[in-house]
Amino acid sequence: MRKKSVFRSGSIAAATVAALFLSACAQSGPANDPPGAEGEPAAVGDPTAPEQSEVLASIYAGTIAAAVSEAKPVAADEYGLELTTEWITDPVAARSQLVAGGITFLASNGAAVYDLHQGGVDVRIVAGSHYQTDGTVTLEVLDDLDLASLTGKKVGSVTITGMYINRMKLAIDEAGGDHTQVEFIQLPYGELAAALQNGIVDAALVQGLSQAQAKDLGSTTIFDIGGGKFSERLENAWLATADFVKNNPNTVAAFQCALEQGAKTASDRKVVEAFLSDALGWSDEVIDSSPSVTFDTGTVDPAALDLDHGDRVTTGELPEGSEINFADFIVPMPNSC
């Protein structure tokens, strides 16, 4: 039996007005002008002299958080930066907290960069989080359904726009179904398996603990969000507001350097398993069934972000002409890590 211990964490409280505002932005059409980075590109900072002594990073609990967990002692010991983690339970609330300054860094997919700019919020990608691997995020069903037969059915997910949903829409259409006739329902991360069990949804897009809970119900995987060609696309990246990056370049650099070293350490499966046991208290059975991810290091490559954005246009989630140059929003890694 793996050792269990307590880990400091917390839930993200929703800033109600901001959450509603950002939710509307994410689900509405784009503004008249395509978003573009405002002002001069961010300067690469000095990680050894952070302007802030404490920062808060928000990410979903699971294998994907192992790298930032490993980054904590590096940030403290090498850069004098106390890095604390909170778990995302609602992505809209998490974006609201980022905008309001309640959190410093948010792990989110590239779609958030565009969507936040549509709402007038300027953000930067300060680091990559991870690539997907087979089985990391899956679409689960309890009945005898496949992708094509989801037409007319309900699918639960933590978001109803963005990368995950978009990939599913493409897969449904390629299988002979019609994604426009599928009802996507937004549910909290911890309620997906229960919604599947109770028949509130016919399928659930799950990962981490919610994936293990769905498997315990006897679910069947009918689509792998991170498999095949998608395994080479960056799933999540770390975001910060442009104002924070501009005013705290050294703090950003310290976070970047600590995270890069943490990502390298967390490439060891034993390290990931210890994190899932000690920090999250997961059982051996859940840990053994949880696939690892490939953590990203170095300056983020915008190519995968461009591909996912293009897919959103293909499915009609975004209209033609919804352009964004992700390279303009990426803060380079320091050379002095």
RAGIKA-V432345 format. One record per residue. N is the residue number from 1. RES is the residue in three letters. PSI is psi in whole degrees, -180 to 180 (NA if undefined). OMEGA is omega in whole degrees, 0 to 359 (none if undefined). Layout:
n=[N N]
res=[RES RES]
psi=[PSI PSI]
omega=[OMEGA OMEGA]
This chain:
n=[1 2 3 4 5 6 7 8 9 10 11 12 13 14 15 16 17 18 19 20 21 22 23 24 25 26 27 28 29 30 31 32 33 34 35 36 37 38 39 40 41 42 43 44 45 46 47 48 49 50 51 52 53 54 55 56 57 58 59 60 61 62 63 64 65 66 67 68 69 70 71 72 73 74 75 76 77 78 79 80 81 82 83 84 85 86 87 88 89 90 91 92 93 94 95 96 97 98 99 100 101 102 103 104 105 106 107 108 109 110 111 112 113 114 115 116 117 118 119 120 121 122 123 124 125 126 127 128 129 130 131 132 133 134 135 136 137 138 139 140 141 142 143 144 145 146 147 148 149 150 151 152 153 154 155 156 157 158 159 160 161 162 163 164 165 166 167 168 169 170 171 172 173 174 175 176 177 178 179 180 181 182 183 184 185 186 187 188 189 190 191 192 193 194 195 196 197 198 199 200 201 202 203 204 205 206 207 208 209 210 211 212 213 214 215 216 217 218 219 220 221 222 223 224 225 226 227 228 229 230 231 232 233 234 235 236 237 238 239 240 241 242 243 244 245 246 247 248 249 250 251 252 253 254 255 256 257 258 259 260 261 262 263 264 265 266 267 268 269 270 271 272 273 274 275 276 277 278 279 280 281 282 283 284 285 286 287 288 289 290 291 292 293 294 295 296 297 298 299 300 301 302 303 304 305 306 307 308 309 310 311 312 313 314 315 316 317 318 319 320 321 322 323 324 325 326 327 328 329 330 331 332 333 334 335 336 337]
res=[MET ARG LYS LYS SER VAL PHE ARG SER GLY SER ILE ALA ALA ALA THR VAL ALA ALA LEU PHE LEU SER ALA CYS ALA GLN SER GLY PRO ALA ASN ASP PRO PRO GLY ALA GLU GLY GLU PRO ALA ALA VAL GLY ASP PRO THR ALA PRO GLU GLN SER GLU VAL LEU ALA SER ILE TYR ALA GLY THR ILE ALA ALA ALA VAL SER GLU ALA LYS PRO VAL ALA ALA ASP GLU TYR GLY LEU GLU LEU THR THR GLU TRP ILE THR ASP PRO VAL ALA ALA ARG SER GLN LEU VAL ALA GLY GLY ILE THR PHE LEU ALA SER ASN GLY ALA ALA VAL TYR ASP LEU HIS GLN GLY GLY VAL ASP VAL ARG ILE VAL ALA GLY SER HIS TYR GLN THR ASP GLY THR VAL THR LEU GLU VAL LEU ASP ASP LEU ASP LEU ALA SER LEU THR GLY LYS LYS VAL GLY SER VAL THR ILE THR GLY MET TYR ILE ASN ARG MET LYS LEU ALA ILE ASP GLU ALA GLY GLY ASP HIS THR GLN VAL GLU PHE ILE GLN LEU PRO TYR GLY GLU LEU ALA ALA ALA LEU GLN ASN GLY ILE VAL ASP ALA ALA LEU VAL GLN GLY LEU SER GLN ALA GLN ALA LYS ASP LEU GLY SER THR THR ILE PHE ASP ILE GLY GLY GLY LYS PHE SER GLU ARG LEU GLU ASN ALA TRP LEU ALA THR ALA ASP PHE VAL LYS ASN ASN PRO ASN THR VAL ALA ALA PHE GLN CYS ALA LEU GLU GLN GLY ALA LYS THR ALA SER ASP ARG LYS VAL VAL GLU ALA PHE LEU SER ASP ALA LEU GLY TRP SER ASP GLU VAL ILE ASP SER SER PRO SER VAL THR PHE ASP THR GLY THR VAL ASP PRO ALA ALA LEU ASP LEU ASP HIS GLY ASP ARG VAL THR THR GLY GLU LEU PRO GLU GLY SER GLU ILE ASN PHE ALA ASP PHE ILE VAL PRO MET PRO ASN SER CYS]
psi=[133 149 141 143 171 142 136 121 175 168 158 124 140 135 104 -52 -47 -37 -46 -39 -48 -35 -43 -41 -43 -26 -4 174 167 162 174 -38 137 147 150 154 135 134 -167 150 147 139 148 128 178 109 -18 -5 60 139 -29 146 -15 139 157 125 141 131 159 144 129 -169 -31 -18 -2 -38 -44 -30 -43 -21 -21 -53 -31 -46 -42 -48 -38 -27 1 32 121 116 117 151 139 152 138 130 -23 115 -33 -44 -37 -43 -38 -42 -37 -47 -40 -8 9 -27 158 -46 138 128 116 166 168 -26 -29 -32 -48 -47 -40 -38 -32 -26 8 18 121 119 165 150 112 -19 158 153 -68 159 159 159 167 131 1 -47 123 157 119 143 155 -26 -179 76 154 -176 -44 -36 5 -13 125 2 177 134 127 142 162 -19 157 8 171 -167 -52 -53 -38 -43 -38 -41 -46 -43 -39 -45 -41 -27 -3 4 -169 105 -22 -14 15 133 116 127 127 126 151 150 -44 -3 1 -47 -42 -38 -37 -45 -39 0 12 -35 157 -19 153 134 113 161 163 -133 -37 -30 -44 -38 -40 -40 -36 -26 -7 27 160 136 125 -7 136 109 -34 9 170 -132 -25 -18 -16 5 138 125 -53 151 159 127 150 157 151 -36 -43 -42 -42 -41 -16 55 -33 -37 -42 -43 -40 -42 -44 -47 -43 -41 -38 -43 -38 -37 -39 -42 -41 -1 -13 119 -34 -36 -43 -45 -39 -39 -46 -34 -54 -45 -37 -16 25 150 162 -38 -43 -42 -46 -28 -1 115 149 166 166 113 146 140 160 176 137 134 124 -7 -48 -36 -38 -41 -46 -37 -41 -36 -35 -35 -40 -41 -8 4 -33 142 163 143 1 79 148 137 96 -27 -28 -14 4 125 123 152 146 152 -9 17 NA]
omega=[180 182 177 176 183 179 181 178 179 177 181 178 181 168 198 183 180 181 179 179 182 178 179 179 184 185 181 178 183 177 183 181 178 183 176 181 182 176 182 176 182 178 176 186 178 185 183 182 182 179 180 178 181 175 181 180 184 184 175 177 181 181 183 182 183 183 181 175 178 180 185 179 177 180 183 188 186 187 178 183 177 183 180 183 167 183 175 171 180 185 178 177 180 177 179 179 177 181 183 181 179 173 183 183 181 173 184 180 185 180 181 180 179 185 179 177 176 177 178 181 183 181 177 173 185 179 172 175 182 169 177 171 183 174 183 178 186 175 187 175 175 181 182 181 169 184 182 183 174 176 182 182 180 180 179 179 179 174 178 171 174 192 184 182 182 178 179 178 179 181 179 180 180 179 179 177 180 185 180 179 177 178 179 185 179 181 175 182 185 183 186 182 179 178 177 181 184 178 177 174 178 179 181 177 192 175 175 184 179 177 178 179 178 179 178 179 182 183 177 178 177 175 178 184 185 183 175 184 183 182 179 180 178 182 183 175 179 182 170 178 180 179 180 180 181 185 183 183 180 176 177 180 178 177 180 183 179 181 180 179 178 179 179 179 183 175 177 182 179 178 179 181 177 178 181 180 187 186 185 179 180 179 179 182 180 179 182 181 183 181 174 175 174 182 183 173 180 178 183 175 184 188 181 178 178 181 180 178 178 178 179 176 181 182 181 176 173 180 175 181 178 188 173 175 185 180 180 187 185 177 182 175 175 176 188 179 none]
